[in-house]
Amino acid sequence: MDVRNIAELNSFLVLDAIRSRGQVTRRQLAVELGLSDASVSRIVQRLLLASLIAEEPGDKSARGRTPTVLRFVGAAGGVIAVDLGGTRCHGALADLSGTPVAEDFRPTGEGRRAASALLDCMTALRASPQAQALTVRAVVVGIPALIDARTGLATAGPNVHWQDFDLMGILADNLAEPFEVDNDTNLSALGQAWRGAGRGAHSFVTMSLGTGIGGGIVIDGHLISGRHNAAGEIAFLPVGSAPGTPRETRGFEEVASGPALRRQAAALIARGGSSSLRDGFSVSDIFAAAIDGDEVGEHVVGDLIAHVAAAIVGTTALVDPERVILDGSIGRALQPWLPRLRAAVEAGVFQAPEIVVSQLGPNAAVIGAIARALAMVSEQDAPIHLARRSLG
């Protein structure tokens, strides 16, 4: 079941709801998930054929027909999901209801150190007390890079210094379970569709702004990958020059990432800008200073809003999404400036998308990785001759 497709995601959401609720009626599923009764019935029939769920009589009502209840009957176990971010590696061991039962956090590092951090994270999750009762059925990893479809090598990962890096080979040598690796922002988009601001939207874009910049594009229910698995790489969008730079255009990441914001603030202070910011200031310090009316802080955030608006305008002109979801530490920090950002976007497009900030905190990629891993387990549990036809 490829949950890159919204129709397939609906099958997963129904299965996930049955698995997490213990038992549930068809009507309850339709109300909870916002699906039609007919859609729920079609999905339920496929899941029954795949022997993933069972249907049995419920409690007899005082009058009328006794509703049947659905319950999950797939094999027990758990999944491992890891978000290998630019600076932090966050792993989770989840049960088959999608509930994390153990987590691990550690610095990412670079190159082979990043790969070692990933392996150490999974080793720690397997060694946790909670893992003793769960057989790991699948592993999904999100990385701040791309997997080259032709070579299978990790590439375009500047924050972890991966260029033609054989991450897939390293994982194959160290994992016994089925595993998948995807770009972290693609998994974030899946997390948003499952349990975040993308739920119920057929077309949306996620923009993750932090140490690096990435994005995920969902159009008509499909996560767009592109020829080189690079669709949504908004870091390269030309959004204009930063103040005082000689070039006329610069890429989005060059002006809106964490390092770029710190460089701009430091340059403004060096030129005599009034600021309460001191040596060693962080990006969060810049936002806090802006809220307090700091001259440099306000300048940096003002430019950032202009750059983000330009990126949203360009994206909207191209794919016309229902919703744009801002994520990453910088994207989430823009919450107080959303009205200003929305006004800037509305002035530049035919029909502005809804612009929201992710409510999943820093966990969207891990949540998406859990969702994909659970789908992999569902594929394992379905009879081979029914899996594709029943869950597709």
GIPE-V564438 format. One record per residue. N is the residue number from 0. SS is DSSP state (H for helix, E for strand, - for the rest). PSI is psi as a letter, one per 20 degrees, with the letter a starting at -180 (999 if undefined). Layout:
N;SS;PSI / N;SS;PSI
This chain:
0;-;o / 1;-;o / 2;-;j / 3;-;i / 4;E;p / 5;H;h / 6;H;g / 7;H;h / 8;H;h / 9;H;h / 10;H;g / 11;H;g / 12;H;h / 13;H;g / 14;H;g / 15;H;g / 16;H;g / 17;H;g / 18;H;g / 19;H;h / 20;H;i / 21;-;f / 22;E;q / 23;E;q / 24;-;r / 25;H;g / 26;H;g / 27;H;h / 28;H;g / 29;H;g / 30;H;g / 31;H;h / 32;H;i / 33;-;k / 34;-;q / 35;-;q / 36;H;h / 37;H;g / 38;H;g / 39;H;g / 40;H;g / 41;H;g / 42;H;g / 43;H;g / 44;H;h / 45;H;g / 46;H;h / 47;H;g / 48;H;h / 49;-;j / 50;-;k / 51;-;h / 52;E;r / 53;E;q / 54;E;p / 55;E;r / 56;E;q / 57;-;a / 58;-;p / 59;-;p / 60;-;r / 61;-;h / 62;-;r / 63;-;a / 64;-;q / 65;-;p / 66;-;q / 67;E;q / 68;E;q / 69;E;q / 70;E;q / 71;E;p / 72;-;j / 73;-;r / 74;-;q / 75;-;r / 76;-;a / 77;E;r / 78;E;q / 79;E;p / 80;E;p / 81;E;p / 82;E;o / 83;E;n / 84;-;r / 85;-;h / 86;-;h / 87;E;p / 88;E;p / 89;E;o / 90;E;q / 91;E;p / 92;E;p / 93;E;q / 94;E;a / 95;-;j / 96;-;i / 97;-;j / 98;-;p / 99;E;p / 100;E;i / 101;E;q / 102;E;q / 103;E;p / 104;E;p / 105;E;q / 106;E;q / 107;-;g / 108;-;a / 109;-;q / 110;-;c / 111;H;h / 112;H;h / 113;H;g / 114;H;h / 115;H;h / 116;H;h / 117;H;g / 118;H;g / 119;H;h / 120;H;g / 121;H;h / 122;H;g / 123;H;h / 124;H;g / 125;H;h / 126;H;i / 127;-;q / 128;H;h / 129;H;h / 130;H;i / 131;H;h / 132;H;j / 133;-;p / 134;-;p / 135;E;p / 136;E;h / 137;E;q / 138;E;p / 139;E;p / 140;E;p / 141;E;p / 142;E;q / 143;-;l / 144;-;a / 145;E;q / 146;E;o / 147;-;o / 148;-;h / 149;-;g / 150;-;i / 151;-;j / 152;-;q / 153;E;p / 154;E;r / 155;-;l / 156;E;m / 157;-;h / 158;-;i / 159;-;j / 160;-;l / 161;E;o / 162;-;o / 163;-;l / 164;E;p / 165;-;m / 166;H;g / 167;H;h / 168;H;g / 169;H;g / 170;H;h / 171;H;h / 172;H;i / 173;H;i / 174;-;p / 175;-;h / 176;-;r / 177;E;p / 178;E;q / 179;E;q / 180;E;p / 181;E;r / 182;E;p / 183;H;h / 184;H;h / 185;H;g / 186;H;h / 187;H;g / 188;H;g / 189;H;g / 190;H;h / 191;H;h / 192;H;h / 193;H;g / 194;H;j / 195;-;b / 196;-;i / 197;-;i / 198;-;p / 199;-;i / 200;-;p / 201;-;h / 202;-;o / 203;E;r / 204;E;p / 205;E;p / 206;E;o / 207;E;o / 208;E;o / 209;-;c / 210;-;g / 211;-;a / 212;E;p / 213;E;r / 214;E;r / 215;E;p / 216;E;p / 217;E;o / 218;E;p / 219;-;l / 220;-;j / 221;E;p / 222;E;p / 223;-;p / 224;-;g / 225;-;r / 226;-;h / 227;-;k / 228;-;k / 229;-;j / 230;-;p / 231;-;j / 232;-;m / 233;H;i / 234;H;h / 235;H;i / 236;-;p / 237;E;o / 238;E;j / 239;E;r / 240;-;q / 241;-;q / 242;-;p / 243;-;j / 244;-;q / 245;-;h / 246;-;q / 247;-;h / 248;-;q / 249;E;q / 250;E;q / 251;H;g / 252;H;h / 253;H;i / 254;H;i / 255;H;i / 256;-;r / 257;H;g / 258;H;h / 259;H;g / 260;H;g / 261;H;h / 262;H;g / 263;H;g / 264;H;g / 265;H;h / 266;H;g / 267;H;g / 268;H;g / 269;H;h / 270;-;j / 271;-;j / 272;-;p / 273;-;p / 274;-;q / 275;-;i / 276;-;p / 277;-;r / 278;-;p / 279;-;j / 280;-;q / 281;-;r / 282;H;g / 283;H;h / 284;H;h / 285;H;g / 286;H;g / 287;H;g / 288;H;g / 289;H;g / 290;H;h / 291;-;j / 292;-;j / 293;-;p / 294;H;g / 295;H;g / 296;H;g / 297;H;h / 298;H;g / 299;H;g / 300;H;h / 301;H;g / 302;H;h / 303;H;g / 304;H;g / 305;H;g / 306;H;g / 307;H;g / 308;H;g / 309;H;h / 310;H;g / 311;H;g / 312;H;g / 313;H;g / 314;H;g / 315;H;g / 316;H;h / 317;H;g / 318;H;i / 319;-;m / 320;-;q / 321;-;h / 322;E;q / 323;E;p / 324;E;o / 325;E;p / 326;E;a / 327;H;r / 328;H;h / 329;H;g / 330;H;g / 331;H;h / 332;H;i / 333;H;j / 334;H;g / 335;H;i / 336;H;j / 337;H;g / 338;H;g / 339;H;g / 340;H;g / 341;H;g / 342;H;g / 343;H;h / 344;H;g / 345;H;h / 346;-;i / 347;-;j / 348;-;r / 349;-;g / 350;-;o / 351;-;q / 352;-;r / 353;E;p / 354;E;p / 355;E;r / 356;E;p / 357;-;p / 358;-;j / 359;-;j / 360;H;b / 361;H;j / 362;H;j / 363;H;g / 364;H;h / 365;H;g / 366;H;g / 367;H;h / 368;H;h / 369;H;g / 370;H;g / 371;H;h / 372;H;h / 373;H;h / 374;H;h / 375;H;h / 376;H;g / 377;H;h / 378;H;h / 379;H;h / 380;H;h / 381;-;q / 382;-;p / 383;H;g / 384;H;i / 385;H;i / 386;H;g / 387;H;g / 388;H;h / 389;H;h / 390;H;i / 391;-;999
